Amino acid sequence: MDMLSYQNFGFEITCRDPKSRARLGRLKTPHGVIETPNYIFCGTKASIKNLSPAQMREAQTDIILSNTYHLMLQPGADLIAQMGGLHKFMNWDGPMLTDSGGFQVFSLGEGTMANEIKGSRKQENAGKQNLMQITEEGCVFRSYVDGRKIKLTPEGAMEIQRKLGADLLMQFDECTPYHVDKDYTARSMEMSMRWGDRCLAEFARHDDGAQAVYGIVQGGVYGDLRRISAEYTKDRPFFGTAIGGCLGGSDEEMRGVVESAAPYIHPERPVHFLGIGQLKDVFTFVRLGIDTFDCVIPTRLARHGAAFMKGRRGETINLKNACYRDDPSPLDERVPVAASREYSKAYIHHLLKANELLATQILAQHNVATINLLMREVRAAVVDGTLDQLEKEWLGY
Amino acid sequence: MDMLSYQNFGFEITCRDPKSRARLGRLKTPHGVIETPNYIFCGTKASIKNLSPAQMREAQTDIILSNTYHLMLQPGADLIAQMGGLHKFMNWDGPMLTDSGGFQVFSLGEGTMANEIKGSRKQENAGKQNLMQITEEGCVFRSYVDGRKIKLTPEGAMEIQRKLGADLLMQFDECTPYHVDKDYTARSMEMSMRWGDRCLAEFARHDDGAQAVYGIVQGGVYGDLRRISAEYTKDRPFFGTAIGGCLGGSDEEMRGVVESAAPYIHPERPVHFLGIGQLKDVFTFVRLGIDTFDCVIPTRLARHGAAFMKGRRGETINLKNACYRDDPSPLDERVPVAASREYSKAYIHHLLKANELLATQILAQHNVATINLLMREVRAAVVDGTLDQLEKEWLGY
């Protein structure tokens, strides 16, 4: 595994905030360089919900992700490989990340975190998917698409991600839910570490320089376990570090988890925070050294009629609200995209009332563009040392 | 009514096909000039389904329409007027047409033609809407949105269209269904003629040069009635002529209806064919002197997974078909828009299987762009005298 040079990848830290762990970076991939902190938008099933790649670019998006779990079930990794890989398949030529499938296999098995990732359309099928078995070798579950029994192992997860062809990959891990005890969490974490080694070995066997793999810090809400897991990832030839698994039930617990892991994470590698990305989270966790975020909320909020709004307490407004019925103002003139500037709130309100799909398209592009504006301003604030002031501006305090 | 000069409007016939009534025209409106024959895309509720104005422009769209019936019920003509009119409300700065609301009031009352125009989302509400009364004054119906009792008269239909602010308006008429007899059709047509006069009088009272009104040829499937109705519109100061109402149950009957009216329609005014627009119809009716078409099918087909395809018998392919599962080819390289060129059929098939909204966005833009390509080629063929050859190319014969 010493051969893992990641020669087509790089992560250069160009500026550090003297008051926190916040930092500016340049993350290099074969499909381009992105500046960090940055936000990775979820194209769960090889599509950002109701936004074309051109619309994502208009919104100044740098990087997106797709979910291995969904794609392995439909249309299947072999088909995507046959079609030239995920970049070509979904017509996105920028940097891209895939997860390992672990989160969905385990969380959908529990049925608790399912809604976050599966999207609302398929919730009626949630019961069809079942986690059937977890062993040292891997896990067996039933497909939510057709009920097939499917085995997923660390080696299999790497093989599927290799076929998908994203730039940044994730190791396969077990994602423990909130309600399990420390003993289960510890044993699970240790297995995820062994799975991490198997992922690295499998990755190294096929490494052609086109991809780079992240290790995942597990350990639930237990600070001492998070430290052990962080040190494990630091000592292995991962390209980057991701923070995953159960983060607790409150903002404070989530912050505590990251604080307990942060000092032990490899300081020169990019750090990704899996599945987290409200506006307030960006401020909290950039200060704790997070370089990239991902979350489904920009597009999910759009489907519910909500728009991110800079300076609004609670982060969003809901355009279904009757107060917007005759509001001629656009969503936000400060956001440089047609969706934010060229339609009145009254029009979007009307589209939502009329069940017109254009509403979700407009709101999704606005939300993505707003997040990208946020990330540009966060990067500038790290340089200027003005994160505290920017946080107040954005969160309306 | 002699004062109706339509000074900001014009229709210039620039070329005639020696072998048919087909002709090339330039239709001038305050929001721009369009070349005819052309196709008017349906933005029923002030939105082309899942396509932004920018995407419509990319697809080289010249002109769109909205439906008075839907907009008067939601969000209401007063609100749209307050927001600066329909152009500003929906962010479309090109030529625009509104119908009078008559077609929907009468056809939804019958429950037969409803699906065409209302769109699939609202079909569960179809029973809530009822045509309650037709008198010389106008009609009374129940709103499908909230059950309100609403009266619509010729004067009211013109007032609503004036508030909406489109360039091209339609007179209010009664739209008779297929199953009524000749006697009913004749009496209805005569009332529509009286309503036409009231529309013109109401229009003239408020004419500020920003709008122009079309008369509508009624008369069902009866050639002698169509002639009377056509002559009526010719003798009145309408800007254009539309062919509406029941066109029969077959292509032959529809063709017969237009053939019986065509010689009696004002030869120098633009002729619009209401609600008709399959590819084959464009060829048939351009030859009979139709200048503009409108139909919901480009976007409705998209929502059903179907794409127009030049040269395909039956006009469309359905991307849900399993044969496209691993088809790496784009929809159609000949159509100059990203939707047609930059995604594989395999990808669109996957999006449809996965219920991803992006599928309908891609297919809708492809269908609109394909129709616009058709219309450009039809115009060129009128000049070149090659309509017959072009028809074979498009319809795959």
Chai-1 contact restraints between the chains, C-beta under 6 A:
chainA,res_idxA,chainB,res_idxB,connection_type,confidence,min_distance_angstrom,max_distance_angstrom,comment,restraint_id
A,K45,B,A354,contact,1.0,0.0,6.0,A-B,restraint_1
A,K45,B,E356,contact,1.0,0.0,6.0,A-B,restraint_2
A,S47,B,L351,contact,1.0,0.0,6.0,A-B,restraint_3
A,S47,B,E356,contact,1.0,0.0,6.0,A-B,restraint_4
A,S47,B,L358,contact,1.0,0.0,6.0,A-B,restraint_5
A,N50,B,L357,contact,1.0,0.0,6.0,A-B,restraint_6
A,N50,B,L358,contact,1.0,0.0,6.0,A-B,restraint_7
A,P75,B,H350,contact,1.0,0.0,6.0,A-B,restraint_8
A,M83,B,P328,contact,1.0,0.0,6.0,A-B,restraint_9
A,M83,B,A346,contact,1.0,0.0,6.0,A-B,restraint_10
A,F89,B,Y347,contact,1.0,0.0,6.0,A-B,restraint_11
A,N91,B,E342,contact,1.0,0.0,6.0,A-B,restraint_12
A,N91,B,Y343,contact,1.0,0.0,6.0,A-B,restraint_13
A,R121,B,N355,contact,1.0,0.0,6.0,A-B,restraint_14
A,P328,B,M83,contact,1.0,0.0,6.0,A-B,restraint_15
A,E342,B,N91,contact,1.0,0.0,6.0,A-B,restraint_16
A,Y343,B,N91,contact,1.0,0.0,6.0,A-B,restraint_17
A,A346,B,M83,contact,1.0,0.0,6.0,A-B,restraint_18
A,Y347,B,F89,contact,1.0,0.0,6.0,A-B,restraint_19
A,H350,B,P75,contact,1.0,0.0,6.0,A-B,restraint_20
A,L351,B,S47,contact,1.0,0.0,6.0,A-B,restraint_21
A,A354,B,K45,contact,1.0,0.0,6.0,A-B,restraint_22
A,N355,B,R121,contact,1.0,0.0,6.0,A-B,restraint_23
A,E356,B,K45,contact,1.0,0.0,6.0,A-B,restraint_24
A,E356,B,S47,contact,1.0,0.0,6.0,A-B,restraint_25
A,L357,B,N50,contact,1.0,0.0,6.0,A-B,restraint_26
A,L358,B,S47,contact,1.0,0.0,6.0,A-B,restraint_27
A,L358,B,N50,contact,1.0,0.0,6.0,A-B,restraint_28
